[in-house]
């Protein structure tokens, strides 16, 4: 049986209010589900899923790191960024890209306890309409005589601050970042990629020298993961009844695009209906 479009309707007697006023929406009709998006930051219908802005946001990222107590190598990990890598994950194309070493901008672990890198501002390395790539390079030198250290990277978070003032998460795991290996030298070890960690084993003395990169996907600085955590559920199958009104109070002056989304859904399909209001809130 085909799913019907919701008969839900919503209305307002006015579109202009003052801070602290009660905005009273009147409802009629019906729907299986009804959701309220006020239009405030974190409560916007158009940003409830992945969306794209017109310009790059201001990017930043952070991670944690630790290093095994065994091993005598020093300074054998580097953090790099690029805005012109072509996403072909081989040594030839990695070499063609421009990579900026930002290791001196991060705090790296000095022992087995994970240490925060701090928040790294990527604005100096951004270019208009271009993505950003993050790379970790493991360099094992003098392996014939020196035991290498094992490094673990965790806690990866990549965020952009968009023009609307809100900070959005672009990636919160190495899976989100779609990190991939590129091996320049040595094949006895490489980065092991998991959702929450990147780990490079430190080889014993006597192994060949090692130069291994692990590089993220192109992180689009216009695209953000939706944030509508402030959505309010007016009706669902649990509540079971359709209210005839709904009240909301805005606490900050501004102009808001309020959306009330109604949905009918079953195993046979889904139909959506939106009611939108431009609401002006005066001081």
SEFI-733561 format. One record per residue: residue in three letters; z negated, x negated, y negated of N, C-alpha, C in turn. Coordinates in steps of 0.001 Angstrom, whole numbers, plus 500000, padded with zeros to 6 digits. Atoms other than C-alpha are relative to their C-alpha. Example, Ala and Ser with C-alpha at 12.3 -4.5 7.8 and 13.67 -1.06 7.14 Angstrom:
ALA500000499110501190492200487700504500500000499100498800 SER500060500820501190492860486330501060499270500770498910 
***
This chain:
UNK500000499156501194500000500000500000500000499116498750 UNK499905500793501220500966498633496595498753500175499138 UNK501167499961500881498111497748494265500408500585498656 UNK499715499370501291498008499892491112499521499131498845 UNK500459500650501226497754498462487609498723500688499528 UNK501237499370500480494243499035486201500272501017498896 UNK499917499003501078493838502122484020499020499686498882 UNK501026500397500958491150500281482065500564499914498580 UNK499689500124501424491240500580478253498734499600499255 UNK501131500408500842489027499051475547500384500182498545 UNK499728499793501424488698499760471839498825499536499158 UNK500998500376500999486828498631468726500215500849498763 UNK499861499233501231486103500645465588500328499110498813 UNK499729500950501080486368497527463416500299498642500613 UNK499729501359499524487611493943463732499278498956499159 UNK500716500919500887485372492429461035498503500280500075 UNK501449499870499855481656491758461473499332498816499322 UNK500797501115500497478881489523460199499274499333501164 UNK500796500701498993476975486898462158498766500830500338 UNK501171499254499567474319488662464193500240501478500219 UNK499687498596499750476034492058464208500249500233501487 UNK499652499618498635476376493887467491501414500558500008 UNK498617499542499853480042494229468375500041500931501210 UNK500072498983498952480382497434470377501405500367500484 UNK498722499659499385483369497776472697499838501300500783 UNK500016498754499240484147501228474091501062499938501096 UNK499122500091498839485710501520477547500372501386500512 UNK499590498826499226487670504139479442500871499517501154 UNK499205500392498849489651504163482657499181499224501015 UNK500708500675498919488825501983485624500777498766500464 UNK499429501195499375489451498672487413498994499491501017 UNK500919500582499017488001496797490366499088498959499363 UNK500739501085500651486951493870488178500314500024498508 UNK499806500117501448486436493497484428499210498795499509 UNK500613501233500492485711490191482674500167499914498482 UNK500009500110501461484834489473479038500038498537499578 UNK499876501339500585485983486326477208499884500154498483 UNK500268499771501420484544486168473680500961499270499078 UNK499127500809500847487022483556472400499317498800499396 UNK500712501189500458484316481037471549500331498819500908 UNK499758501181499179484527477469472830499342500168501364 UNK500506499835498648484122477513476597500055501427500495 UNK499949498584499637484768481258476612501367500594499654 UNK498649499588500371488537481441476044500831500328501237 UNK499211499567498845490778483353478422501152499047500284 UNK498826500857499808493791481083477855499638498637500558 UNK500432501304499511491704478071478879499098500122501227 UNK500844499788498817490164479471482034500477499162501178 UNK499461500848498943492438477327484255500610498770499350 UNK499358501177500580494481474153483766500960500446498901 UNK499141499639501120496236474307480400500438498731499284 UNK499471501164500699498183472019478072499993500237498501 UNK499999499960501450497651471303474380501291499399499456 UNK498770500493500617500382470361471912499977498494499793 UNK500110501442500251499083466837471273498963499403500941 UNK500988500692499176497105464230473170498597500219499468 UNK501395500034500387493362464556473159499534498559499893 UNK500598501334500093491125461596472409499266499722501306 UNK500464500217498628490371460058475802498820499042500080 UNK501093500906499671487286458412477228499743500112501500 UNK500370499916498592486076457552480705498766499156500257 UNK501150500786499591483103456118482528499940499967501523 UNK500159500143498557482105455002486007498712499237500259 UNK501127500847499625479353453209487893500519498896500913 UNK499589501083499100479520449945489815498782499288500550 UNK501023500845499390477462447819492156500708498890500756 UNK499424501141499304478011444476493848498998499510501034 UNK500874500424498908476632443219497160499295498698499670 UNK500793501205500266473938440574497106500609498772500662 UNK499376501135499315475867438409499570501289499606499300 UNK498790500495500638478799436306498460499666499163498789 UNK500267500930501103479048433562495866501067500037498926 UNK498955499920501020482183434517493928499449500649498736 UNK500430499425501276481817435452490252501211500544499251 UNK498972499455500889483799437564487777501299500326500745 UNK498795499755499206486182438802490448500460501456499975 UNK499503498639500170486731442366489223500361500208498536 UNK499541499715501351488669443567486176500363501474499886 UNK499633498618500292489233446964484567501126499961498969 UNK498824500057500863492619447599482942500524501403499708 UNK499364498730500354494511450398481180501447499739499602 UNK498594500083500400498196451075480561500468501369499540 UNK499362498739500377500245453725478785501504499992500272 UNK498562500051499734503672452612480019500353499687501458 UNK499703500160498573503360452212483797500890501169500437 UNK499026498967499624506198454136485480499635500782501262 UNK500504499260498827504112455482488398500688499619501306 UNK499480500529498740505969453414490990499010498942500470 UNK501163500796499603503105451856492935500402498842500912 UNK499703501245499304504472448459493939499838498849499013 UNK500306501157500853503984444932492617501034499809498903 UNK498945500193501000507334444791490824499777500879498784 UNK500141499064501115506671447866488722498651499888499306 UNK501280500270500661503006447086488089500160498835499028 UNK499771501156500873504148443744486650500807500372498757 UNK499176499590501138506677445494484389499182500706498918 UNK500814499231500945503961447588482758499157499082499128 UNK500927500703500889501776446499479860498584500442500340 UNK501379499701499623498166446292481004499050499295499045 UNK501018500567500885495225445758478664498706499866500788 UNK501259500257499297492142444161480201498848500431499108 UNK501123499488500792489109446104478963498663499696500670 UNK501231500331499275486539444472481238498856499687499051 UNK501055500355500946484664443190478195499434501217499280 UNK500490498772500634484221446813477038499073500787500925 UNK500793499245499033482372447912480187498796499181500456 UNK501152500634499358479019447157481776500194500095501504 UNK499821500035498552479391446081485396498673499737500700 UNK501207500225499224476725446092488084499811498533500329 UNK500323501387499640474966442853488918499252499923501325 UNK500711499943498730473267443988492129500393501245500761 UNK499654498891499116473211446699494755499707501374499398 UNK500256498732500686471984449367492316501186500353499118 UNK498879499565500824474774451395490720499610499995498529 UNK500240500126501438474988450692486994501111500732499255 UNK499000499285500788476736452896484425500793499038499133 UNK499116500823500829479705451362482656499810500249498523 UNK499965499514501366478898453228479478501277500800499795 UNK498805499205500300481457455531477868501011499114499288 UNK498971500870500555484695453669477168500996500841499218 UNK499064499302500875486747454926474223501409499460500234 UNK498638500426499692490444454835475145500977500221498851 UNK499110499733501134491813455811471725500847498788499601 UNK499170501147500405492942452216470918501176499724500929 UNK498975500306499005495136452207474032500946501179500240 UNK499158498821499855496737455639473653501281499859499186 UNK498746499898500743500302456339472504500433501458500031 UNK499622498593500120501732459658471329500837500457501185 UNK499269499340498912502909461902474161500063499186501290 UNK500014500803498782502134459255476782498669500168500734 UNK501242499927499229499584459376479615499273498665499989 UNK500780501232499819496950456775480457499825499763501501 UNK500302500413498633496535454851483708498774499090499973 UNK501168500860499828493249453254484819500202499173501264 UNK499869500868498824493279450259487179498750499144500165 UNK501041500972499647490628448199488951500675498899500813 UNK499390501145499310491694444711490039498915499151500642 UNK500912500874499257489851442734492709500722498681500238 UNK499389501320499881490553439001492636499100499098500827 UNK500732500931499144489407436789495493500653498632499939 UNK499429501339500173489965433114494633499166498955500736 UNK500671501083499264489108429890496461499355500521501277 UNK500568499369498807488574431982499565499778499031501154 UNK500161500962498910488902428943501780498584499455500060 UNK501348500573500049485471427775500623498946500945499444 UNK500941499115500698483894430707498741499964501370500681 UNK500169498648499471482482433921500218500114501003498857 UNK499756499028501064483672436915498186498947501117500015 UNK500967498912500127481488439770496922500661501355500252 UNK499540498624499802481830443420497915499639500837498777 UNK500215499142501166482245445823494974500153501467500388 UNK499888498549499851481670449580494906500057500633498618 UNK499837499256501248482898451792492066499743501470500295 UNK500288498581499797481586455348491729499919500740498680 UNK500293499214501193480825458144489284501133500109499005 UNK498851499988500911484349458335487859500085501318499243 UNK499843498832500866484669460724484917500997499653498900 UNK499005500202501052487700461000482612500065501281499183 UNK500062498827500863487518463326479616500899499814498783 UNK499292500025501276489540464238476534499349500986499047 UNK500459499102501053488332465700473274501230500543499309 UNK498796499383500535490964468173472134499791500466498563 UNK500028499649501419491818469454468675499073501164499696 UNK500920498885500241489650472549469140498543499554499972 UNK501351500541500081486614470256469240499263499956501311 UNK500685499989498710485755470824472878500420498803500847 UNK499725501110499094485531468039475438500308500570501381 UNK499555499488498711487432468747478649500047498883501035 UNK499941500963498904487287467008482017501402499988500597 UNK498687500162499372490622465662483264499875499578501460 UNK500221500451498622489253464005486406498523499698500177 UNK501420500244499741485792463910487956499779499375501370 UNK500107500711498726486520462017491171501217499102500140 UNK498843500854499755488848459373492520501128500785500662 UNK498968499103499489490663462169494335500730500660498848 UNK499370499428501193491274463898491000500913498979499332 UNK499230501067500636492499460563489665501155499496500836 UNK498903500371499085494843460133492676500236498494500015 UNK499892501461499985494118456402492882500781499529501225 UNK499178500543498920496525454328494993499951498480499977 UNK500055501458499854496527450743496295501329499334499670 UNK498865500916500149498902447991495187499466498606500308 UNK500490501310499562498402444657496977500957498896499548 UNK499209501130500471499632441501495250499915498811500956 UNK500201501185499160498156438899497590498901500293501008 UNK501021499831498971496222438878500845500095501358500652 UNK499936498720499297496240441557503508498816500219500934 UNK501177499862499139492837441100505135499055501093499518 UNK500852498945500561491146443622502811500752500674498868 UNK499421499265501120492092446265500271498958501008499532 UNK500900498966500480490428448960498204499979501173500984 UNK500170498794499188489037451801500335499702501143499042 UNK500073498917500981489524455040498410499386501238500638 UNK500604498726499631487186457999498870499892500863498752 UNK500104499108501152486590460998496641499002499483498972 UNK501075500395500913483376459563495181499901498508499758 UNK500134501453500148483816455796495597501315499275500252 UNK499012501018499657486217452876495576499201498792500472 UNK500736501152499471485033449960497715500976498915500421 UNK499218501140499524486481446498498209499062499037500707 UNK500819500886499184484998444411500998500178498555499555 UNK499936501422500289484119440819500211500209499209501278 UNK499663500738498783485736438531502766499227498694500097 UNK500674501275499763484065435517504318500916498846499609 UNK499224501203500299485142432020503370500950499700501155 UNK499009500311498985488251430893505195501150500974500031 UNK498912499038500087490358433953504416500948499633498858 UNK499066500256501107493476433837502209499496500623498704 UNK500333499414501293493113434511498493500475501453499955 UNK499775498561500032493149438192497551500225500456498565 UNK499753499400501311494606440122494585500428501439500241 UNK499760498598499662494309443874495063499708500897498803 UNK500173499018501066494784446650492511499836501380500625 UNK500011498577499683493897450315492730500196500719498665 UNK499526499454501273495578452451490066500002501525500061 UNK500032498539500079495122456058488963501404500570499816 UNK498779499285500369497831458636488527500157499945498481 UNK499819499822501443499297459237485078499091501143499556 UNK500929498967500466496452461103483375500541500561498695 UNK499390499324501140498056463573480989498911500363498994 UNK501049499793500994496019463588477789500146501324499262 UNK499850498655500556497383466987476787499421501052500942 UNK500429499041498988496371468667480012498497499925500208 UNK501441499962499760492806469755480596499689501029501074 UNK500489499038499022490961471485483389499287501109499249 UNK500536498871500736490031474961482221498483500041499957 UNK501442499851500160486574475672480910499727501381499430 UNK500389498670500448485560479308480745498690500367500669 UNK501279499800499324482037478935482039499194501125499367 UNK500740498947500682480863481482479489500549501391500235 UNK499460498676499714482900484343480933498888500919500502 UNK500996499023499556480834487493481446500664501033500899 UNK499491498994499073481389489798484401499432501357499613 UNK500421498651500381481284493405483272499960500913501218 UNK499977499183498779482258494956486581500593499194501144 UNK499392500511498776482899493797490136499691500980501127 UNK500201499071498886482750495350493579498535500201500331 UNK501436499870499745479013494733493748499363501008499054 UNK500574499058500967478152496595490529500492501415500278 UNK499484498735499493480450499390491647500329501065498976 UNK499737498932500969480519501448488436500609499399498737 UNK499377500446501236482496501226485201499166500455498801 UNK500746499609501192480343501130482062500939500576498942 UNK499189499397501068481559503097479056499973499176498725 UNK500056500848501193480655500365476570499460498627500377 UNK500501501367499811479780496693476202499701499429498624 UNK500420500545501285477922494894473409499970498475500049 UNK500016501464500090478258491303472233499639499604498576 UNK500422500506501312476768489262469357500562498596499805 UNK499502501329500374478583486332467710499001499345499050 UNK501018500699500793476281483708466198500580498980499034 UNK499360500990500861478814481505464394501194500632499298 UNK498841499448500711481303482481461656501306499441500551 UNK498693500462499554484977482239462551500875501166500399 UNK499062499003499492488010484061463859500197499748501489 UNK500002500154498545487975484662467602501031500927500647 UNK499110499179499191490590485890470057499239500419501248 UNK500792499455498894488552488060472371500938500655501014 UNK499171499429498933490058489048475723499108500674501035 UNK500662499308498897488871491630478213501042500165501099 UNK499048500013498884490619491124481544499543500973501074 UNK500297499073498901490758493923484100500943499709501161 UNK499262500392498797491922493394487666499799501046501092 UNK500058499297498722492757495500490692500519499045501058 UNK499594500974498988492961493412493848499607500481501385 UNK500274499717498591493157493861497607500811499021500828 UNK499223500871499123494706492171500609501500500161499763 UNK498576499743500236498041493714499547500512499378498707 UNK499531500585501247498115492058496131498995500133498875 UNK500873500019501170496738491920492617500800500434498777 UNK499411499612501281497484493530489246498962499751498902 UNK500876500321501121496025492338485928500430500775498758 UNK499727499358501284495757494024482549499055499400498969 UNK500805500642501037494552492398479334499905500880498767 UNK500201499407501323493079493890476186499509498885499083 UNK500312501112500898492996491431473283499648500518498611 UNK500459499628501337491214491646469943499821498736499166 UNK500293501074500951491230489341466921498797500437499178 UNK501269499615500622487667489434465624499611498959498960 UNK500426500879501094486589487977462280498496500149499818 UNK501456500001500184482928486997461983499681499286498690 UNK500383500568501295481688486450458429498565499488500046 UNK501382500534500025478534484457457541498975501101499736 
***
